[in-house]
Amino acid sequence: MSEITVQETRLRDDICRLGRSLFERGLTPGSSGNISVRLDDGGTLVTPTNASLGFLDPARLSRLDAHGRLVCGDAPTKEVPLHDALYQTRGTAAAVVHLHSTHSVALSMLPEIDLRAALPPMTAYYLMKCGATALVPYYRPGDPAVADAIKGLAGNYSSVLLANHGPVVAGDTLEAAVFAIEELEETAKLYLLLRGLNPRYLSAEQVADLTKVFGLSLPEDGPSHR
């Protein structure tokens, strides 16, 4: 293995620091959830299989080469194909975070959820950080079919809900992916709190204003005023 770069050392520490933060705040229990980051050489750092995000060791993170082969560290999470699907279809993605956060999982199980807009435009920050969220059908964890389902979204979504499983979000940086998945969880919580109460969502004009001012890229069938 080549010498570990300064960039890789920093990213190893960042994965462990942010993973512990997510775990300690109850956003992914036990050994659930996984994080990956792209490196400049095309390789990937990813959390190991059966590892708790609260107790990661920087030296034991899985280091994959540009072809997905394990270079060093523990065996990687079985969800690597899920991460790869987002890297392949989201050209700017530099990090992917997948959690089993309670409210997002609950949202994914509701019968009324729109496959192309799992959440309505509830807040400006949801749109600014997540854009729109797609819902893909249930597949068992690690099933290659879930990667195919994400590829089928053609890169239009950085934020995806896996039915009966949890959210997965890509970001231009690791922090951006973490902040986005946190915003998704809080918005799912808001949706559940307000379900059946006929809340006011952002209007089409307000969504258009946010899109113009902040340069948002929303799918044509993304958040709508339901």
Short mmCIF file of the C-alpha atoms (twelve columns), coordinates in Angstrom:
data_MODEL
# 
_entry.id   MODEL 
# 
loop_
_atom_site.group_PDB 
_atom_site.id 
_atom_site.type_symbol 
_atom_site.label_atom_id 
_atom_site.label_alt_id 
_atom_site.label_comp_id 
_atom_site.label_asym_id 
_atom_site.label_seq_id 
_atom_site.Cartn_x 
_atom_site.Cartn_y 
_atom_site.Cartn_z 
_atom_site.pdbx_PDB_model_num 
ATOM 1   C CA . MET A 1   0.000   0.000  0.000   1 
ATOM 2   C CA . SER A 2   1.207   3.502  -0.770  1 
ATOM 3   C CA . GLU A 3   1.842   5.945  2.040   1 
ATOM 4   C CA . ILE A 4   -1.309  7.400  3.588   1 
ATOM 5   C CA . THR A 5   -1.742  10.993 2.476   1 
ATOM 6   C CA . VAL A 6   -2.569  13.962 4.674   1 
ATOM 7   C CA . GLN A 7   -5.982  14.102 2.966   1 
ATOM 8   C CA . GLU A 8   -6.720  10.472 3.790   1 
ATOM 9   C CA . THR A 9   -5.632  10.863 7.415   1 
ATOM 10  C CA . ARG A 10  -7.950  13.844 7.815   1 
ATOM 11  C CA . LEU A 11  -10.867 12.038 6.189   1 
ATOM 12  C CA . ARG A 12  -10.355 8.981  8.393   1 
ATOM 13  C CA . ASP A 13  -10.596 11.218 11.447  1 
ATOM 14  C CA . ASP A 14  -13.620 13.054 10.027  1 
ATOM 15  C CA . ILE A 15  -15.509 9.817  9.367   1 
ATOM 16  C CA . CYS A 16  -14.948 8.683  12.955  1 
ATOM 17  C CA . ARG A 17  -15.783 12.080 14.455  1 
ATOM 18  C CA . LEU A 18  -19.002 12.554 12.509  1 
ATOM 19  C CA . GLY A 19  -19.993 8.901  12.855  1 
ATOM 20  C CA . ARG A 20  -19.698 9.182  16.623  1 
ATOM 21  C CA . SER A 21  -21.801 12.360 16.588  1 
ATOM 22  C CA . LEU A 22  -24.564 10.634 14.610  1 
ATOM 23  C CA . PHE A 23  -24.486 7.610  16.917  1 
ATOM 24  C CA . GLU A 24  -24.472 9.577  20.171  1 
ATOM 25  C CA . ARG A 25  -27.520 11.567 19.071  1 
ATOM 26  C CA . GLY A 26  -29.455 8.388  18.353  1 
ATOM 27  C CA . LEU A 27  -29.564 8.808  14.581  1 
ATOM 28  C CA . THR A 28  -28.417 5.261  13.874  1 
ATOM 29  C CA . PRO A 29  -28.458 2.586  16.606  1 
ATOM 30  C CA . GLY A 30  -26.221 -0.383 17.284  1 
ATOM 31  C CA . SER A 31  -24.038 -1.365 14.357  1 
ATOM 32  C CA . SER A 32  -26.398 0.123  11.756  1 
ATOM 33  C CA . GLY A 33  -25.496 2.756  9.191   1 
ATOM 34  C CA . ASN A 34  -22.394 3.312  7.096   1 
ATOM 35  C CA . ILE A 35  -20.302 6.150  5.694   1 
ATOM 36  C CA . SER A 36  -17.998 6.379  2.688   1 
ATOM 37  C CA . VAL A 37  -15.747 9.063  1.220   1 
ATOM 38  C CA . ARG A 38  -14.113 9.255  -2.205  1 
ATOM 39  C CA . LEU A 39  -10.357 9.846  -2.347  1 
ATOM 40  C CA . ASP A 40  -8.409  11.782 -4.967  1 
ATOM 41  C CA . ASP A 41  -6.984  8.570  -6.468  1 
ATOM 42  C CA . GLY A 42  -10.461 7.160  -7.132  1 
ATOM 43  C CA . GLY A 43  -10.412 4.875  -4.121  1 
ATOM 44  C CA . THR A 44  -12.854 4.923  -1.236  1 
ATOM 45  C CA . LEU A 45  -12.746 4.964  2.539   1 
ATOM 46  C CA . VAL A 46  -15.763 3.143  3.984   1 
ATOM 47  C CA . THR A 47  -16.885 2.002  7.401   1 
ATOM 48  C CA . PRO A 48  -16.428 -1.722 8.077   1 
ATOM 49  C CA . THR A 49  -19.154 -4.342 8.225   1 
ATOM 50  C CA . ASN A 50  -20.925 -4.716 11.581  1 
ATOM 51  C CA . ALA A 51  -19.178 -1.612 12.918  1 
ATOM 52  C CA . SER A 52  -20.938 0.865  15.196  1 
ATOM 53  C CA . LEU A 53  -20.590 4.432  13.959  1 
ATOM 54  C CA . GLY A 54  -20.048 5.417  17.580  1 
ATOM 55  C CA . PHE A 55  -16.868 3.402  18.022  1 
ATOM 56  C CA . LEU A 56  -14.941 3.586  14.766  1 
ATOM 57  C CA . ASP A 57  -11.147 3.253  14.661  1 
ATOM 58  C CA . PRO A 58  -9.508  5.412  11.953  1 
ATOM 59  C CA . ALA A 59  -6.855  2.749  11.314  1 
ATOM 60  C CA . ARG A 60  -9.443  0.004  10.748  1 
ATOM 61  C CA . LEU A 61  -11.628 1.766  8.189   1 
ATOM 62  C CA . SER A 62  -11.887 -0.164 4.936   1 
ATOM 63  C CA . ARG A 63  -9.687  1.278  2.168   1 
ATOM 64  C CA . LEU A 64  -10.838 0.267  -1.318  1 
ATOM 65  C CA . ASP A 65  -8.966  0.963  -4.520  1 
ATOM 66  C CA . ALA A 66  -10.542 2.493  -7.629  1 
ATOM 67  C CA . HIS A 67  -11.796 -0.976 -8.646  1 
ATOM 68  C CA . GLY A 68  -13.496 -1.648 -5.310  1 
ATOM 69  C CA . ARG A 69  -10.865 -4.088 -4.050  1 
ATOM 70  C CA . LEU A 70  -9.959  -4.036 -0.345  1 
ATOM 71  C CA . VAL A 71  -6.468  -2.586 0.098   1 
ATOM 72  C CA . CYS A 72  -6.308  -2.459 3.872   1 
ATOM 73  C CA . GLY A 73  -8.450  -2.319 6.980   1 
ATOM 74  C CA . ASP A 74  -11.412 -4.449 8.007   1 
ATOM 75  C CA . ALA A 75  -13.900 -5.955 5.552   1 
ATOM 76  C CA . PRO A 76  -16.205 -3.199 4.239   1 
ATOM 77  C CA . THR A 77  -19.930 -2.841 4.799   1 
ATOM 78  C CA . LYS A 78  -22.117 -4.984 2.577   1 
ATOM 79  C CA . GLU A 79  -23.771 -1.753 1.439   1 
ATOM 80  C CA . VAL A 80  -20.814 -0.765 -0.776  1 
ATOM 81  C CA . PRO A 81  -22.881 -1.287 -3.977  1 
ATOM 82  C CA . LEU A 82  -25.431 1.197  -2.614  1 
ATOM 83  C CA . HIS A 83  -22.706 3.809  -2.154  1 
ATOM 84  C CA . ASP A 84  -21.164 3.053  -5.542  1 
ATOM 85  C CA . ALA A 85  -24.517 3.563  -7.265  1 
ATOM 86  C CA . LEU A 86  -24.665 7.132  -5.986  1 
ATOM 87  C CA . TYR A 87  -21.030 7.834  -6.887  1 
ATOM 88  C CA . GLN A 88  -21.621 6.545  -10.409 1 
ATOM 89  C CA . THR A 89  -24.771 8.581  -10.995 1 
ATOM 90  C CA . ARG A 90  -24.025 11.759 -8.999  1 
ATOM 91  C CA . GLY A 91  -20.950 13.226 -10.633 1 
ATOM 92  C CA . THR A 92  -20.212 15.681 -7.819  1 
ATOM 93  C CA . ALA A 93  -20.670 13.196 -4.983  1 
ATOM 94  C CA . ALA A 94  -17.624 12.956 -2.719  1 
ATOM 95  C CA . ALA A 95  -19.287 11.258 0.270   1 
ATOM 96  C CA . VAL A 96  -22.287 9.049  1.034   1 
ATOM 97  C CA . VAL A 97  -24.020 8.532  4.387   1 
ATOM 98  C CA . HIS A 98  -26.595 5.823  5.105   1 
ATOM 99  C CA . LEU A 99  -28.471 5.671  8.427   1 
ATOM 100 C CA . HIS A 100 -31.339 3.811  10.070  1 
ATOM 101 C CA . SER A 101 -32.742 6.999  11.604  1 
ATOM 102 C CA . THR A 102 -36.147 6.418  13.193  1 
ATOM 103 C CA . HIS A 103 -38.334 9.097  11.619  1 
ATOM 104 C CA . SER A 104 -36.968 8.606  8.115   1 
ATOM 105 C CA . VAL A 105 -37.574 4.846  8.366   1 
ATOM 106 C CA . ALA A 106 -41.099 5.494  9.635   1 
ATOM 107 C CA . LEU A 107 -41.746 7.866  6.730   1 
ATOM 108 C CA . SER A 108 -40.579 5.216  4.253   1 
ATOM 109 C CA . MET A 109 -43.291 2.842  5.507   1 
ATOM 110 C CA . LEU A 110 -46.289 5.148  5.017   1 
ATOM 111 C CA . PRO A 111 -48.668 4.197  2.177   1 
ATOM 112 C CA . GLU A 112 -49.223 7.731  0.860   1 
ATOM 113 C CA . ILE A 113 -45.576 8.531  0.174   1 
ATOM 114 C CA . ASP A 114 -44.830 9.722  -3.370  1 
ATOM 115 C CA . LEU A 115 -42.012 7.700  -4.939  1 
ATOM 116 C CA . ARG A 116 -40.526 10.819 -6.547  1 
ATOM 117 C CA . ALA A 117 -41.194 13.254 -3.706  1 
ATOM 118 C CA . ALA A 118 -41.150 11.400 -0.398  1 
ATOM 119 C CA . LEU A 119 -41.561 14.712 1.417   1 
ATOM 120 C CA . PRO A 120 -43.464 17.846 0.393   1 
ATOM 121 C CA . PRO A 121 -41.682 21.237 0.405   1 
ATOM 122 C CA . MET A 122 -42.015 21.784 4.153   1 
ATOM 123 C CA . THR A 123 -39.059 24.091 4.849   1 
ATOM 124 C CA . ALA A 124 -36.534 26.099 2.893   1 
ATOM 125 C CA . TYR A 125 -33.607 24.254 4.459   1 
ATOM 126 C CA . TYR A 126 -34.979 20.853 3.464   1 
ATOM 127 C CA . LEU A 127 -35.005 21.971 -0.169  1 
ATOM 128 C CA . MET A 128 -31.625 23.690 0.118   1 
ATOM 129 C CA . LYS A 129 -29.846 20.700 1.665   1 
ATOM 130 C CA . CYS A 130 -31.749 17.698 0.285   1 
ATOM 131 C CA . GLY A 131 -33.416 18.978 -2.868  1 
ATOM 132 C CA . ALA A 132 -35.975 16.230 -3.342  1 
ATOM 133 C CA . THR A 133 -36.072 12.726 -1.878  1 
ATOM 134 C CA . ALA A 134 -36.939 9.635  -3.879  1 
ATOM 135 C CA . LEU A 135 -38.357 6.469  -2.323  1 
ATOM 136 C CA . VAL A 136 -37.163 3.123  -3.700  1 
ATOM 137 C CA . PRO A 137 -38.927 -0.183 -2.951  1 
ATOM 138 C CA . TYR A 138 -37.803 -2.567 -0.239  1 
ATOM 139 C CA . TYR A 139 -34.848 -4.832 -0.917  1 
ATOM 140 C CA . ARG A 140 -32.990 -6.847 1.675   1 
ATOM 141 C CA . PRO A 141 -29.830 -5.130 2.968   1 
ATOM 142 C CA . GLY A 142 -26.925 -5.751 0.638   1 
ATOM 143 C CA . ASP A 143 -29.128 -6.857 -2.281  1 
ATOM 144 C CA . PRO A 144 -27.472 -5.645 -5.536  1 
ATOM 145 C CA . ALA A 145 -30.967 -4.764 -6.800  1 
ATOM 146 C CA . VAL A 146 -31.078 -1.712 -4.525  1 
ATOM 147 C CA . ALA A 147 -28.047 -0.326 -6.354  1 
ATOM 148 C CA . ASP A 148 -29.829 -0.892 -9.663  1 
ATOM 149 C CA . ALA A 149 -32.888 0.948  -8.323  1 
ATOM 150 C CA . ILE A 150 -30.743 3.951  -7.377  1 
ATOM 151 C CA . LYS A 151 -29.018 3.912  -10.758 1 
ATOM 152 C CA . GLY A 152 -32.509 3.985  -12.251 1 
ATOM 153 C CA . LEU A 153 -32.972 7.429  -10.710 1 
ATOM 154 C CA . ALA A 154 -30.358 8.631  -13.225 1 
ATOM 155 C CA . GLY A 155 -28.553 10.882 -10.779 1 
ATOM 156 C CA . ASN A 156 -31.552 13.180 -10.292 1 
ATOM 157 C CA . TYR A 157 -31.599 12.676 -6.530  1 
ATOM 158 C CA . SER A 158 -28.872 13.061 -3.922  1 
ATOM 159 C CA . SER A 159 -31.353 12.085 -1.211  1 
ATOM 160 C CA . VAL A 160 -33.002 8.653  -1.269  1 
ATOM 161 C CA . LEU A 161 -35.194 6.700  1.134   1 
ATOM 162 C CA . LEU A 162 -34.925 2.912  1.111   1 
ATOM 163 C CA . ALA A 163 -38.351 1.537  2.010   1 
ATOM 164 C CA . ASN A 164 -38.458 -0.133 5.450   1 
ATOM 165 C CA . HIS A 165 -34.726 0.460  5.776   1 
ATOM 166 C CA . GLY A 166 -33.474 4.033  5.976   1 
ATOM 167 C CA . PRO A 167 -32.113 7.119  4.197   1 
ATOM 168 C CA . VAL A 168 -29.001 7.370  2.042   1 
ATOM 169 C CA . VAL A 169 -27.628 10.760 1.011   1 
ATOM 170 C CA . ALA A 170 -24.732 11.878 -1.192  1 
ATOM 171 C CA . GLY A 171 -22.902 15.166 -0.726  1 
ATOM 172 C CA . ASP A 172 -20.147 17.225 -2.288  1 
ATOM 173 C CA . THR A 173 -18.291 16.829 1.027   1 
ATOM 174 C CA . LEU A 174 -18.667 14.516 3.996   1 
ATOM 175 C CA . GLU A 175 -20.023 17.334 6.153   1 
ATOM 176 C CA . ALA A 176 -22.552 18.262 3.450   1 
ATOM 177 C CA . ALA A 177 -23.818 14.665 3.312   1 
ATOM 178 C CA . VAL A 178 -24.100 14.496 7.112   1 
ATOM 179 C CA . PHE A 179 -25.901 17.846 7.345   1 
ATOM 180 C CA . ALA A 180 -28.299 16.821 4.569   1 
ATOM 181 C CA . ILE A 181 -29.208 13.483 6.133   1 
ATOM 182 C CA . GLU A 182 -29.789 15.249 9.462   1 
ATOM 183 C CA . GLU A 183 -32.097 17.729 7.720   1 
ATOM 184 C CA . LEU A 184 -33.936 14.838 6.060   1 
ATOM 185 C CA . GLU A 185 -34.475 13.171 9.440   1 
ATOM 186 C CA . GLU A 186 -35.779 16.375 11.034  1 
ATOM 187 C CA . THR A 187 -38.124 16.994 8.093   1 
ATOM 188 C CA . ALA A 188 -39.440 13.426 8.320   1 
ATOM 189 C CA . LYS A 189 -40.093 14.087 12.004  1 
ATOM 190 C CA . LEU A 190 -41.998 17.264 11.134  1 
ATOM 191 C CA . TYR A 191 -44.070 15.375 8.575   1 
ATOM 192 C CA . LEU A 192 -45.037 12.725 11.111  1 
ATOM 193 C CA . LEU A 193 -45.893 15.342 13.746  1 
ATOM 194 C CA . LEU A 194 -48.113 17.251 11.307  1 
ATOM 195 C CA . ARG A 195 -49.623 14.281 9.489   1 
ATOM 196 C CA . GLY A 196 -53.381 14.711 9.191   1 
ATOM 197 C CA . LEU A 197 -53.313 18.332 10.420  1 
ATOM 198 C CA . ASN A 198 -53.380 19.980 6.965   1 
ATOM 199 C CA . PRO A 199 -50.198 22.058 7.437   1 
ATOM 200 C CA . ARG A 200 -49.125 24.847 5.074   1 
ATOM 201 C CA . TYR A 201 -46.275 23.800 2.798   1 
ATOM 202 C CA . LEU A 202 -44.155 26.135 0.714   1 
ATOM 203 C CA . SER A 203 -46.037 27.313 -2.353  1 
ATOM 204 C CA . ALA A 204 -44.879 26.700 -5.912  1 
ATOM 205 C CA . GLU A 205 -43.845 30.363 -6.076  1 
ATOM 206 C CA . GLN A 206 -41.796 30.061 -2.874  1 
ATOM 207 C CA . VAL A 207 -40.085 26.925 -4.185  1 
ATOM 208 C CA . ALA A 208 -39.321 28.733 -7.450  1 
ATOM 209 C CA . ASP A 209 -37.832 31.645 -5.505  1 
ATOM 210 C CA . LEU A 210 -35.553 29.329 -3.515  1 
ATOM 211 C CA . THR A 211 -34.527 27.573 -6.707  1 
ATOM 212 C CA . LYS A 212 -33.588 30.875 -8.347  1 
ATOM 213 C CA . VAL A 213 -31.798 32.458 -5.380  1 
ATOM 214 C CA . PHE A 214 -29.854 29.400 -4.250  1 
ATOM 215 C CA . GLY A 215 -29.409 27.669 -7.602  1 
ATOM 216 C CA . LEU A 216 -31.226 24.509 -6.534  1 
ATOM 217 C CA . SER A 217 -31.418 21.600 -8.935  1 
ATOM 218 C CA . LEU A 218 -34.774 19.898 -8.430  1 
ATOM 219 C CA . PRO A 219 -36.178 17.028 -10.535 1 
ATOM 220 C CA . GLU A 220 -39.141 17.995 -12.667 1 
ATOM 221 C CA . ASP A 221 -41.256 15.592 -10.584 1 
ATOM 222 C CA . GLY A 222 -39.662 16.664 -7.311  1 
ATOM 223 C CA . PRO A 223 -41.266 18.434 -4.328  1 
ATOM 224 C CA . SER A 224 -44.746 19.615 -5.102  1 
ATOM 225 C CA . HIS A 225 -47.408 21.441 -3.158  1 
ATOM 226 C CA . ARG A 226 -49.562 18.476 -2.222  1 
# 
